[in-house]
Amino acid sequence: MTAERSQLYYACVFLQVSFQAIQHSVTCSTRQDDTPCWLDAQTMSLLLGELQRCRRQAGPMKDVSPCLDTAFYHCGLLMAQCPGALNRPLCQHHLEAIIAPLKEAAARLSGKASPASEHRAPTTGQRLRRWLGW
């Protein structure tokens, strides 16, 4: 693994763990499902900035950049609706939609992604259905 891929791998792992910690915090919240989750917008902004930096760094890496594009897209959607406009299930859905491609990016960067998973990029319709929770 080159130094650039290694640095990007650790950044993706950091982002994945950070979003998982936020997801855990939302899951363990004592608020009701229909109340806004009130994520920390400043922390989310910092993570979004780091995700954007990783996305730029991964530009020439055709196997990784689609994963980071997807994570960045969903993080932007989450930030556009947060704080206060999301209920807990939708917030958790967005967080999972960020975490999954970060996991895939880390796996691809480490060389542990299965060859079949590299050929199964979700179509636009599949991404929309996943985003809508269908």
C-alpha positions in Angstrom: 0.0 0.0 0.0 1.4 3.4 -1.0 1.8 6.1 1.6 -1.1 8.1 0.1 -3.4 5.1 0.2 -2.3 4.3 3.7 -3.1 7.9 4.9 -6.5 7.8 3.2 -7.2 4.4 4.7 -6.6 5.7 8.2 -8.7 8.8 7.5 -11.6 6.6 6.3 -11.3 4.4 9.4 -11.3 7.6 11.6 -14.4 8.9 9.8 -16.2 5.5 10.0 -15.5 5.2 13.8 -16.6 8.8 14.3 -19.9 8.4 12.5 -20.4 5.1 14.4 -19.9 6.9 17.7 -22.5 9.5 16.6 -24.9 6.7 15.5 -24.4 5.0 18.9 -25.1 8.3 20.7 -28.3 8.8 18.6 -29.4 5.2 19.3 -28.8 5.5 23.0 -30.6 8.8 23.3 -33.5 8.9 25.7 -35.6 11.1 23.4 -38.7 9.7 21.7 -38.5 8.5 18.0 -40.6 11.5 16.8 -38.4 14.2 18.4 -35.4 15.7 16.6 -32.1 14.1 17.5 -30.2 17.4 17.7 -26.8 16.2 16.6 -23.9 18.4 17.3 -23.7 20.5 14.1 -20.2 21.7 14.8 -18.8 18.1 15.0 -20.8 17.1 11.9 -19.3 20.1 10.1 -15.8 19.1 11.0 -16.4 15.5 9.9 -18.0 16.7 6.6 -14.9 18.8 6.0 -12.6 15.8 6.6 -14.8 13.7 4.4 -14.5 16.3 1.6 -10.7 16.4 2.0 -10.6 12.6 1.7 -12.9 12.7 -1.3 -10.5 15.1 -3.1 -7.5 13.0 -2.1 -9.2 9.9 -3.5 -10.0 11.5 -6.8 -7.6 9.5 -9.0 -8.4 6.3 -7.1 -11.3 4.9 -9.2 -12.0 2.0 -6.8 -12.4 4.3 -3.8 -13.8 7.6 -5.0 -17.4 6.4 -5.6 -17.6 5.2 -2.0 -16.5 8.5 -0.7 -18.8 10.4 -3.1 -21.7 8.4 -1.6 -20.7 9.0 2.0 -20.2 12.7 1.2 -23.6 13.0 -0.5 -25.4 11.4 2.5 -23.5 13.5 5.0 -24.6 16.6 3.0 -28.2 15.5 3.2 -27.9 14.9 6.9 -26.4 18.4 7.4 -29.0 20.0 5.3 -31.8 18.7 7.6 -30.0 18.9 10.9 -30.4 19.9 13.6 -34.1 19.6 14.4 -35.6 18.6 11.1 -35.0 14.8 11.4 -36.6 12.2 13.6 -34.4 9.5 15.1 -35.1 6.7 12.5 -34.3 9.0 9.5 -31.2 10.3 11.2 -30.0 6.7 11.9 -30.7 5.9 8.2 -28.5 8.8 7.0 -25.8 7.8 9.4 -25.9 4.2 8.2 -25.8 5.5 4.6 -22.6 7.3 5.5 -21.0 4.5 7.4 -21.5 1.7 4.9 -19.6 3.4 2.0 -16.8 4.4 4.4 -16.4 0.7 5.4 -16.3 -0.2 1.8 -13.7 2.5 1.0 -11.5 1.3 3.9 -11.9 -2.3 2.7 -10.9 -1.4 -0.8 -7.9 0.7 0.4 -6.7 -2.2 2.5 -7.1 -4.6 -0.4 -9.7 -6.7 1.6 -12.7 -5.9 -0.6 -14.0 -8.9 -2.5 -13.7 -8.5 -6.2 -17.5 -9.1 -6.5 -18.3 -6.1 -4.3 -16.2 -3.9 -6.6 -18.6 -4.7 -9.5 -21.8 -4.1 -7.5 -22.0 -0.4 -7.4 -25.6 0.6 -6.5 -27.6 2.2 -9.3 -29.3 5.5 -8.9 -32.6 3.8 -8.3 -31.1 1.6 -5.6 -29.5 4.5 -3.8 -32.8 6.4 -3.9 -34.7 3.5 -2.5 -32.1 3.0 0.2 -32.3 6.7 1.0 -36.1 6.6 1.2 -35.9 3.4 3.4 -37.6 1.1 1.0 
